[in-house]
Amino acid sequence: MKISATQYGLNVAINKAAEAGQARPASEHTAVGRSAAVEPLPGEAQKNLNALPEVDMAKVAEMRDAISSGKITLNLDALTAAMQDYFQR
């Protein structure tokens, strides 16, 4: 991961504020409530989801083989641009 000047500057400011005692104590932080998006799934759906692996390694191997054998071609410029757009949001 590339560290940008903005990230570095923010980290420096946070560290300086903490050293100077300017950071707010934990008691002053606002509590964050649960949103509907992270509510637990109902019974059977949660059990099914928990039974699945985090990453479908068979699908990863299948895609890797397809790319290396030339069955699937990649536009690396478009892929790079899409990844940058996603991570710079």
NUKE-626520 format. One record per residue (C-alpha): residue number from 1; x, y, z. Coordinates in steps of 0.02 Angstrom, whole numbers, plus 50000, padded with zeros to 5 digits. Layout:
N
+-----+-------+-------+-------+
: num :    c1 :    c2 :    c3 :
+-----+-------+-------+-------+
: NUM :     X :     Y :     Z :
...
+-----+-------+-------+-------+
This chain:
89
+-----+-------+-------+-------+
: num :    c1 :    c2 :    c3 :
+-----+-------+-------+-------+
:   1 : 50000 : 50000 : 50000 :
:   2 : 50068 : 50169 : 49953 :
:   3 : 50064 : 50299 : 50090 :
:   4 : 50016 : 50468 : 50022 :
:   5 : 50071 : 50636 : 50091 :
:   6 : 49894 : 50665 : 50153 :
:   7 : 49894 : 50505 : 50254 :
:   8 : 50065 : 50545 : 50324 :
:   9 : 50011 : 50722 : 50370 :
:  10 : 49854 : 50659 : 50456 :
:  11 : 49953 : 50532 : 50557 :
:  12 : 50078 : 50665 : 50609 :
:  13 : 49937 : 50781 : 50664 :
:  14 : 49852 : 50642 : 50763 :
:  15 : 50016 : 50594 : 50848 :
:  16 : 50056 : 50776 : 50892 :
:  17 : 49882 : 50804 : 50963 :
:  18 : 49896 : 50647 : 51068 :
:  19 : 50068 : 50698 : 51134 :
:  20 : 50005 : 50872 : 51177 :
:  21 : 49855 : 50800 : 51269 :
:  22 : 49733 : 50873 : 51145 :
:  23 : 49650 : 50708 : 51106 :
:  24 : 49475 : 50688 : 51177 :
:  25 : 49453 : 50559 : 51314 :
:  26 : 49355 : 50404 : 51269 :
:  27 : 49208 : 50463 : 51374 :
:  28 : 49180 : 50608 : 51253 :
:  29 : 49167 : 50499 : 51098 :
:  30 : 48996 : 50477 : 51022 :
:  31 : 48923 : 50303 : 51033 :
:  32 : 48887 : 50220 : 50867 :
:  33 : 48728 : 50120 : 50852 :
:  34 : 48698 : 49968 : 50743 :
:  35 : 48633 : 49996 : 50570 :
:  36 : 48512 : 49884 : 50479 :
:  37 : 48652 : 49833 : 50360 :
:  38 : 48747 : 49741 : 50496 :
:  39 : 48601 : 49662 : 50587 :
:  40 : 48621 : 49475 : 50609 :
:  41 : 48540 : 49365 : 50479 :
:  42 : 48391 : 49260 : 50530 :
:  43 : 48427 : 49083 : 50592 :
:  44 : 48445 : 48969 : 50440 :
:  45 : 48524 : 49102 : 50330 :
:  46 : 48658 : 49138 : 50462 :
:  47 : 48695 : 48951 : 50481 :
:  48 : 48713 : 48931 : 50292 :
:  49 : 48825 : 49083 : 50281 :
:  50 : 48935 : 49022 : 50424 :
:  51 : 48956 : 48854 : 50337 :
:  52 : 49031 : 48937 : 50181 :
:  53 : 49218 : 48969 : 50169 :
:  54 : 49275 : 49151 : 50165 :
:  55 : 49349 : 49127 : 49991 :
:  56 : 49296 : 48996 : 49863 :
:  57 : 49469 : 48928 : 49828 :
:  58 : 49405 : 48810 : 49693 :
:  59 : 49336 : 48960 : 49598 :
:  60 : 49501 : 49054 : 49625 :
:  61 : 49599 : 48908 : 49553 :
:  62 : 49477 : 48894 : 49406 :
:  63 : 49496 : 49079 : 49366 :
:  64 : 49685 : 49071 : 49385 :
:  65 : 49693 : 48925 : 49263 :
:  66 : 49578 : 49013 : 49138 :
:  67 : 49684 : 49171 : 49142 :
:  68 : 49849 : 49078 : 49126 :
:  69 : 49785 : 48970 : 48982 :
:  70 : 49720 : 49121 : 48887 :
:  71 : 49535 : 49075 : 48899 :
:  72 : 49506 : 49241 : 48986 :
:  73 : 49600 : 49399 : 48939 :
:  74 : 49622 : 49547 : 49053 :
:  75 : 49636 : 49729 : 49011 :
:  76 : 49763 : 49772 : 49145 :
:  77 : 49743 : 49959 : 49119 :
:  78 : 49555 : 49949 : 49149 :
:  79 : 49580 : 49833 : 49298 :
:  80 : 49708 : 49951 : 49374 :
:  81 : 49595 : 50101 : 49349 :
:  82 : 49446 : 50010 : 49426 :
:  83 : 49549 : 49959 : 49578 :
:  84 : 49614 : 50136 : 49602 :
:  85 : 49438 : 50208 : 49587 :
:  86 : 49374 : 50082 : 49715 :
:  87 : 49510 : 50111 : 49844 :
:  88 : 49514 : 50301 : 49825 :
:  89 : 49331 : 50324 : 49873 :
+-----+-------+-------+-------+
